[in-house]
Amino acid sequence: VQLQASGGGMVQAGGSLTLSCAASGSIHSFPTVAWYRQAPGKQRELVASIISGKIINYGDSVKGRFIISRDDAKNTLELQMSSLTPEDTAIYYCNARRGNLLYWGQGTLVTVSS
């Protein structure tokens, strides 16, 4: 399956963005989906994940501000981001995992200006 992330852009601090990740095939068979991000000079970090189709986890820095969701009927994954800060500036990647199979999207850049 191929993943295509979109929705990134430039936004002012305090603003909102919604990222989407479209799968070329069915994501229903992938119980775990997630968003990661990588800021300049930093390691890639987990933003949010849905494990086994229902357990939702968020990174500490985004709790209460971001919401992850999946729509298996549309083969999409979304990340609703609000109250954005410059520290959220990063390239955001989606992924889907089933067992040892792990697929990554190409990333979408989010830039938050102060």
OpenMM code with the backbone's topology and positions (N, CA, C; nanometers):
from openmm import Vec3, app, unit

residues = "VAL GLN LEU GLN ALA SER GLY GLY GLY MET VAL GLN ALA GLY GLY SER LEU THR LEU SER CYS ALA ALA SER GLY SER ILE HIS SER PHE PRO THR VAL ALA TRP TYR ARG GLN ALA PRO GLY LYS GLN ARG GLU LEU VAL ALA SER ILE ILE SER GLY LYS ILE ILE ASN TYR GLY ASP SER VAL LYS GLY ARG PHE ILE ILE SER ARG ASP ASP ALA LYS ASN THR LEU GLU LEU GLN MET SER SER LEU THR PRO GLU ASP THR ALA ILE TYR TYR CYS ASN ALA ARG ARG GLY ASN LEU LEU TYR TRP GLY GLN GLY THR LEU VAL THR VAL SER SER".split()
positions = [
    Vec3(0.0846, -0.1180, 0.0000),
    Vec3(0.0000, 0.0000, 0.0000),
    Vec3(0.0892, 0.1244, 0.0000),
    Vec3(0.0470, 0.2276, -0.0710),
    Vec3(0.1188, 0.3547, -0.0693),
    Vec3(0.0375, 0.4567, 0.0087),
    Vec3(0.1085, 0.5385, 0.0846),
    Vec3(0.0438, 0.6406, 0.1664),
    Vec3(0.0833, 0.7787, 0.1154),
    Vec3(-0.0143, 0.8650, 0.1038),
    Vec3(0.0088, 1.0001, 0.0547),
    Vec3(-0.0422, 1.0997, 0.1576),
    Vec3(0.0507, 1.1686, 0.2221),
    Vec3(0.0127, 1.2684, 0.3219),
    Vec3(-0.0074, 1.4040, 0.2559),
    Vec3(-0.1013, 1.4791, 0.3068),
    Vec3(-0.1286, 1.6121, 0.2534),
    Vec3(-0.1877, 1.7000, 0.3623),
    Vec3(-0.2000, 1.8275, 0.3317),
    Vec3(-0.2634, 1.9199, 0.4248),
    Vec3(-0.1678, 2.0106, 0.4991),
    Vec3(-0.0392, 1.9871, 0.4814),
    Vec3(0.0569, 2.0730, 0.5483),
    Vec3(0.0562, 2.2129, 0.4896),
    Vec3(0.1208, 2.3027, 0.5590),
    Vec3(0.1291, 2.4400, 0.5121),
    Vec3(0.1807, 2.5292, 0.6220),
    Vec3(0.1638, 2.6572, 0.6008),
    Vec3(0.2093, 2.7555, 0.6981),
    Vec3(0.0893, 2.8124, 0.7721),
    Vec3(0.1018, 2.8222, 0.9023),
    Vec3(-0.0069, 2.8733, 0.9848),
    Vec3(0.0523, 2.9542, 1.0989),
    Vec3(-0.0222, 3.0489, 1.1463),
    Vec3(0.0236, 3.1284, 1.2602),
    Vec3(0.0006, 3.0531, 1.3910),
    Vec3(0.0797, 3.0864, 1.4892),
    Vec3(0.0638, 3.0268, 1.6211),
    Vec3(-0.0805, 3.0459, 1.6693),
    Vec3(-0.1337, 2.9403, 1.7270),
    Vec3(-0.2716, 2.9431, 1.7724),
    Vec3(-0.3700, 2.8921, 1.6695),
    Vec3(-0.3221, 2.8730, 1.5486),
    Vec3(-0.4088, 2.8278, 1.4416),
    Vec3(-0.4275, 2.6775, 1.4383),
    Vec3(-0.4975, 2.6327, 1.3344),
    Vec3(-0.5308, 2.4918, 1.3206),
    Vec3(-0.5011, 2.4436, 1.1794),
    Vec3(-0.4737, 2.3167, 1.1685),
    Vec3(-0.4557, 2.2500, 1.0402),
    Vec3(-0.5057, 2.1072, 1.0542),
    Vec3(-0.5520, 2.0517, 0.9440),
    Vec3(-0.5880, 1.9107, 0.9419),
    Vec3(-0.5066, 1.8406, 0.8352),
    Vec3(-0.4319, 1.7410, 0.8761),
    Vec3(-0.3536, 1.6606, 0.7835),
    Vec3(-0.4324, 1.5366, 0.7445),
    Vec3(-0.4148, 1.4964, 0.6206),
    Vec3(-0.4789, 1.3752, 0.5718),
    Vec3(-0.3741, 1.2811, 0.5158),
    Vec3(-0.4028, 1.1547, 0.5236),
    Vec3(-0.3148, 1.0518, 0.4695),
    Vec3(-0.4038, 0.9551, 0.3930),
    Vec3(-0.3878, 0.9523, 0.2632),
    Vec3(-0.4696, 0.8664, 0.1785),
    Vec3(-0.3910, 0.7418, 0.1400),
    Vec3(-0.4535, 0.6272, 0.1563),
    Vec3(-0.3895, 0.5001, 0.1209),
    Vec3(-0.4357, 0.4564, -0.0176),
    Vec3(-0.3423, 0.3992, -0.0923),
    Vec3(-0.3757, 0.3544, -0.2272),
    Vec3(-0.4594, 0.2282, -0.2257),
    Vec3(-0.4547, 0.1579, -0.1136),
    Vec3(-0.5341, 0.0374, -0.0987),
    Vec3(-0.6057, 0.0390, 0.0342),
    Vec3(-0.6575, -0.0749, 0.0706),
    Vec3(-0.7325, -0.0834, 0.1943),
    Vec3(-0.6414, -0.0728, 0.3168),
    Vec3(-0.6795, 0.0146, 0.4097),
    Vec3(-0.6048, 0.0209, 0.5357),
    Vec3(-0.6768, -0.0566, 0.6446),
    Vec3(-0.7895, -0.1168, 0.6078),
    Vec3(-0.8663, -0.1910, 0.7073),
    Vec3(-0.7833, -0.3020, 0.7696),
    Vec3(-0.6938, -0.3611, 0.6896),
    Vec3(-0.6139, -0.4728, 0.7393),
    Vec3(-0.4918, -0.4297, 0.8201),
    Vec3(-0.4760, -0.2982, 0.8362),
    Vec3(-0.3635, -0.2461, 0.9149),
    Vec3(-0.4174, -0.2004, 1.0496),
    Vec3(-0.3971, -0.2795, 1.1537),
    Vec3(-0.4553, -0.2445, 1.2827),
    Vec3(-0.3916, -0.1215, 1.3480),
    Vec3(-0.2696, -0.0920, 1.3090),
    Vec3(-0.2009, 0.0212, 1.3700),
    Vec3(-0.1676, 0.1259, 1.2646),
    Vec3(-0.2116, 0.2463, 1.2912),
    Vec3(-0.1778, 0.3601, 1.2058),
    Vec3(-0.1281, 0.4711, 1.2968),
    Vec3(-0.0470, 0.5572, 1.2425),
    Vec3(0.0132, 0.6588, 1.3278),
    Vec3(0.0602, 0.7785, 1.2475),
    Vec3(0.0770, 0.8873, 1.3186),
    Vec3(0.1427, 1.0065, 1.2669),
    Vec3(0.2708, 1.0275, 1.3479),
    Vec3(0.3786, 1.0559, 1.2787),
    Vec3(0.5059, 1.0931, 1.3390),
    Vec3(0.5453, 1.2292, 1.2831),
    Vec3(0.6402, 1.2912, 1.3475),
    Vec3(0.6921, 1.4160, 1.2937),
    Vec3(0.8420, 1.4258, 1.3205),
    Vec3(0.9063, 1.5021, 1.2375),
    Vec3(1.0493, 1.5241, 1.2538),
    Vec3(1.0792, 1.6705, 1.2322),
    Vec3(1.1239, 1.7349, 1.3383),
    Vec3(1.1615, 1.8751, 1.3308),
    Vec3(1.3087, 1.8851, 1.2887),
    Vec3(1.3486, 1.9979, 1.2348),
    Vec3(1.4887, 2.0138, 1.1925),
    Vec3(1.5855, 1.9854, 1.3061),
    Vec3(1.6814, 1.8985, 1.2807),
    Vec3(1.7829, 1.8675, 1.3803),
    Vec3(1.7373, 1.7765, 1.4918),
    Vec3(1.6170, 1.7244, 1.4806),
    Vec3(1.5652, 1.6381, 1.5866),
    Vec3(1.5288, 1.5014, 1.5312),
    Vec3(1.5130, 1.4069, 1.6210),
    Vec3(1.4725, 1.2729, 1.5803),
    Vec3(1.3228, 1.2691, 1.5527),
    Vec3(1.2849, 1.1724, 1.4710),
    Vec3(1.1441, 1.1531, 1.4448),
    Vec3(1.0750, 1.1091, 1.5737),
    Vec3(0.9581, 1.1667, 1.5997),
    Vec3(0.8867, 1.1336, 1.7232),
    Vec3(0.7416, 1.0998, 1.6934),
    Vec3(0.6844, 1.0183, 1.7801),
    Vec3(0.5449, 0.9814, 1.7666),
    Vec3(0.4567, 1.1005, 1.8027),
    Vec3(0.3594, 1.1273, 1.7174),
    Vec3(0.2605, 1.2308, 1.7459),
    Vec3(0.1344, 1.1662, 1.8001),
    Vec3(0.0842, 1.0672, 1.7280),
    Vec3(-0.0386, 1.0005, 1.7693),
    Vec3(-0.0496, 0.8671, 1.6969),
    Vec3(-0.1155, 0.7732, 1.7603),
    Vec3(-0.1329, 0.6419, 1.6980),
    Vec3(-0.2664, 0.5816, 1.7378),
    Vec3(-0.3137, 0.4948, 1.6524),
    Vec3(-0.4293, 0.4114, 1.6813),
    Vec3(-0.3811, 0.2679, 1.6723),
    Vec3(-0.3850, 0.1977, 1.7850),
    Vec3(-0.3302, 0.0629, 1.7940),
    Vec3(-0.4435, -0.0373, 1.8011),
    Vec3(-0.4289, -0.1460, 1.7295),
    Vec3(-0.5305, -0.2520, 1.7274),
    Vec3(-0.6673, -0.1951, 1.6947),
    Vec3(-0.6693, -0.0929, 1.6154),
    Vec3(-0.7937, -0.0353, 1.5680),
    Vec3(-0.8682, 0.0523, 1.6662),
    Vec3(-0.8226, 0.0562, 1.7930),
    Vec3(-0.9038, 0.1306, 1.8890),
    Vec3(-0.8284, 0.2012, 2.0010),
    Vec3(-0.7069, 0.1614, 2.0318),
    Vec3(-0.6331, 0.2248, 2.1408),
    Vec3(-0.5599, 0.3455, 2.0850),
    Vec3(-0.5926, 0.4613, 2.1383),
    Vec3(-0.5361, 0.5853, 2.0862),
    Vec3(-0.4322, 0.6398, 2.1841),
    Vec3(-0.3164, 0.6715, 2.1309),
    Vec3(-0.2087, 0.7303, 2.2099),
    Vec3(-0.1653, 0.8621, 2.1476),
    Vec3(-0.1258, 0.9535, 2.2319),
    Vec3(-0.0738, 1.0820, 2.1864),
    Vec3(0.0600, 1.1099, 2.2529),
    Vec3(0.1458, 1.1760, 2.1791),
    Vec3(0.2675, 1.2252, 2.2402),
    Vec3(0.2334, 1.3309, 2.3440),
    Vec3(0.3143, 1.3406, 2.4469),
    Vec3(0.2830, 1.4315, 2.5566),
    Vec3(0.2680, 1.5762, 2.5090),
    Vec3(0.3448, 1.6142, 2.4113),
    Vec3(0.3436, 1.7543, 2.3688),
    Vec3(0.2195, 1.7929, 2.2887),
    Vec3(0.1418, 1.6947, 2.2449),
    Vec3(0.0246, 1.7272, 2.1625),
    Vec3(-0.1068, 1.6894, 2.2292),
    Vec3(-0.0997, 1.6270, 2.3453),
    Vec3(-0.2217, 1.5855, 2.4137),
    Vec3(-0.3127, 1.7052, 2.4379),
    Vec3(-0.4398, 1.6853, 2.4072),
    Vec3(-0.5376, 1.7908, 2.4262),
    Vec3(-0.5461, 1.8888, 2.3111),
    Vec3(-0.4525, 1.8786, 2.2156),
    Vec3(-0.4524, 1.9719, 2.1022),
    Vec3(-0.4729, 1.9014, 1.9682),
    Vec3(-0.4293, 1.7783, 1.9584),
    Vec3(-0.4377, 1.7031, 1.8331),
    Vec3(-0.5367, 1.5881, 1.8488),
    Vec3(-0.6004, 1.5528, 1.7387),
    Vec3(-0.6909, 1.4388, 1.7363),
    Vec3(-0.6604, 1.3538, 1.6138),
    Vec3(-0.6375, 1.2255, 1.6377),
    Vec3(-0.6132, 1.1324, 1.5282),
    Vec3(-0.7401, 1.0534, 1.5018),
    Vec3(-0.7647, 1.0257, 1.3747),
    Vec3(-0.8811, 0.9450, 1.3400),
    Vec3(-0.8515, 0.8684, 1.2119),
    Vec3(-0.9261, 0.7633, 1.1906),
    Vec3(-0.9135, 0.6854, 1.0689),
    Vec3(-1.0508, 0.6585, 1.0118),
    Vec3(-1.0596, 0.6494, 0.8812),
    Vec3(-1.1836, 0.6160, 0.8131),
    Vec3(-1.1515, 0.5026, 0.7172),
    Vec3(-1.1779, 0.3814, 0.7615),
    Vec3(-1.1422, 0.2652, 0.6805),
    Vec3(-1.2248, 0.2580, 0.5519),
    Vec3(-1.3431, 0.3136, 0.5543),
    Vec3(-1.4260, 0.3122, 0.4338),
    Vec3(-1.3637, 0.3992, 0.3248),
    Vec3(-1.2972, 0.5067, 0.3665),
    Vec3(-1.2343, 0.5976, 0.2707),
    Vec3(-1.0841, 0.5725, 0.2590),
    Vec3(-1.0333, 0.4784, 0.3387),
    Vec3(-0.8892, 0.4492, 0.3399),
    Vec3(-0.8067, 0.5732, 0.3702),
    Vec3(-0.8494, 0.6448, 0.4718),
    Vec3(-0.7784, 0.7662, 0.5079),
    Vec3(-0.7493, 0.7710, 0.6575),
    Vec3(-0.6487, 0.8480, 0.6874),
    Vec3(-0.6080, 0.8747, 0.8243),
    Vec3(-0.5992, 1.0263, 0.8367),
    Vec3(-0.6462, 1.0821, 0.9468),
    Vec3(-0.6431, 1.2268, 0.9634),
    Vec3(-0.5768, 1.2646, 1.0950),
    Vec3(-0.5251, 1.3850, 1.0959),
    Vec3(-0.4716, 1.4415, 1.2186),
    Vec3(-0.5217, 1.5848, 1.2263),
    Vec3(-0.6114, 1.6090, 1.3185),
    Vec3(-0.6614, 1.7436, 1.3411),
    Vec3(-0.5720, 1.8102, 1.4442),
    Vec3(-0.5156, 1.9231, 1.4060),
    Vec3(-0.4216, 1.9924, 1.4935),
    Vec3(-0.4762, 2.1307, 1.5266),
    Vec3(-0.4751, 2.1645, 1.6530),
    Vec3(-0.5211, 2.2960, 1.6943),
    Vec3(-0.4248, 2.3548, 1.7964),
    Vec3(-0.4436, 2.4825, 1.8242),
    Vec3(-0.3559, 2.5545, 1.9183),
    Vec3(-0.2093, 2.5311, 1.8835),
    Vec3(-0.1795, 2.5436, 1.7572),
    Vec3(-0.0443, 2.5157, 1.7101),
    Vec3(0.0552, 2.6181, 1.7626),
    Vec3(0.1748, 2.5705, 1.7893),
    Vec3(0.2843, 2.6547, 1.8348),
    Vec3(0.4030, 2.6357, 1.7403),
    Vec3(0.4988, 2.7276, 1.7434),
    Vec3(0.6173, 2.7102, 1.6583),
    Vec3(0.6892, 2.5776, 1.6831),
    Vec3(0.6746, 2.5230, 1.8025),
    Vec3(0.7378, 2.3938, 1.8338),
    Vec3(0.6735, 2.2775, 1.7584),
    Vec3(0.5602, 2.3008, 1.6988),
    Vec3(0.4956, 2.1974, 1.6167),
    Vec3(0.5479, 2.1961, 1.4738),
    Vec3(0.6339, 2.2904, 1.4409),
    Vec3(0.6917, 2.2940, 1.3071),
    Vec3(0.7742, 2.1683, 1.2818),
    Vec3(0.7391, 2.0976, 1.1746),
    Vec3(0.8059, 1.9708, 1.1451),
    Vec3(0.7497, 1.9154, 1.0146),
    Vec3(0.8147, 1.8115, 0.9675),
    Vec3(0.7568, 1.7311, 0.8608),
    Vec3(0.6778, 1.6202, 0.9284),
    Vec3(0.5549, 1.6052, 0.8883),
    Vec3(0.4654, 1.5068, 0.9475),
    Vec3(0.4508, 1.3874, 0.8525),
    Vec3(0.4659, 1.2687, 0.9092),
    Vec3(0.4589, 1.1446, 0.8327),
    Vec3(0.3479, 1.0555, 0.8876),
    Vec3(0.2783, 0.9904, 0.7980),
    Vec3(0.1828, 0.8893, 0.8407),
    Vec3(0.2429, 0.7515, 0.8157),
    Vec3(0.1974, 0.6557, 0.8931),
    Vec3(0.2377, 0.5187, 0.8643),
    Vec3(0.1267, 0.4220, 0.8994),
    Vec3(0.1421, 0.3027, 0.8459),
    Vec3(0.0467, 0.1952, 0.8708),
    Vec3(0.1246, 0.0671, 0.8928),
    Vec3(0.0857, -0.0071, 0.9944),
    Vec3(0.1610, -0.1277, 1.0321),
    Vec3(0.0688, -0.2479, 1.0458),
    Vec3(0.1185, -0.3594, 0.9917),
    Vec3(0.0524, -0.4873, 1.0147),
    Vec3(0.1618, -0.5901, 1.0336),
    Vec3(0.1754, -0.6379, 1.1564),
    Vec3(0.2831, -0.7302, 1.1868),
    Vec3(0.4176, -0.6664, 1.1572),
    Vec3(0.4973, -0.7322, 1.0722),
    Vec3(0.6284, -0.6782, 1.0355),
    Vec3(0.6236, -0.5844, 0.9163),
    Vec3(0.5053, -0.5653, 0.8615),
    Vec3(0.4901, -0.4745, 0.7484),
    Vec3(0.4659, -0.3342, 0.7987),
    Vec3(0.5477, -0.2405, 0.7505),
    Vec3(0.5353, -0.1017, 0.7920),
    Vec3(0.5497, -0.0144, 0.6683),
    Vec3(0.4495, 0.0683, 0.6449),
    Vec3(0.4511, 0.1574, 0.5305),
    Vec3(0.4483, 0.3014, 0.5785),
    Vec3(0.5289, 0.3858, 0.5111),
    Vec3(0.5369, 0.5275, 0.5460),
    Vec3(0.4893, 0.6129, 0.4286),
    Vec3(0.4238, 0.7226, 0.4627),
    Vec3(0.3944, 0.8235, 0.3631),
    Vec3(0.5163, 0.9118, 0.3437),
    Vec3(0.5082, 1.0012, 0.2468),
    Vec3(0.6255, 1.0797, 0.2102),
    Vec3(0.6469, 1.2035, 0.2969),
    Vec3(0.5519, 1.2389, 0.3788),
    Vec3(0.5667, 1.3545, 0.4661),
    Vec3(0.5049, 1.4802, 0.4104),
    Vec3(0.4541, 1.5612, 0.5004),
    Vec3(0.3989, 1.6915, 0.4634),
    Vec3(0.4481, 1.7935, 0.5653),
    Vec3(0.4929, 1.9069, 0.5163),
    Vec3(0.5575, 2.0069, 0.6015),
    Vec3(0.4553, 2.0991, 0.6664),
    Vec3(0.4690, 2.1128, 0.7963),
    Vec3(0.3879, 2.2076, 0.8724),
    Vec3(0.4819, 2.3121, 0.9315),
    Vec3(0.4529, 2.4369, 0.9041),
    Vec3(0.5333, 2.5468, 0.9564),
    Vec3(0.4432, 2.6390, 1.0363),
    Vec3(0.4767, 2.6594, 1.1617),
    Vec3(0.3981, 2.7459, 1.2488),
    Vec3(0.4807, 2.8691, 1.2815),
    Vec3(0.4287, 2.9836, 1.2449),
    Vec3(0.5008, 3.1083, 1.2690),
    Vec3(0.4505, 3.1744, 1.3963),
    Vec3(0.5411, 3.2440, 1.4631),
    Vec3(0.5039, 3.3085, 1.5903),
    Vec3(0.4495, 3.4477, 1.5671),
] * unit.nanometer
topology = app.Topology()
chain = topology.addChain("A")
for resn in residues:
    res = topology.addResidue(resn, chain)
    for name in ("N", "CA", "C"):
        topology.addAtom(name, app.Element.getBySymbol(name[0]), res)
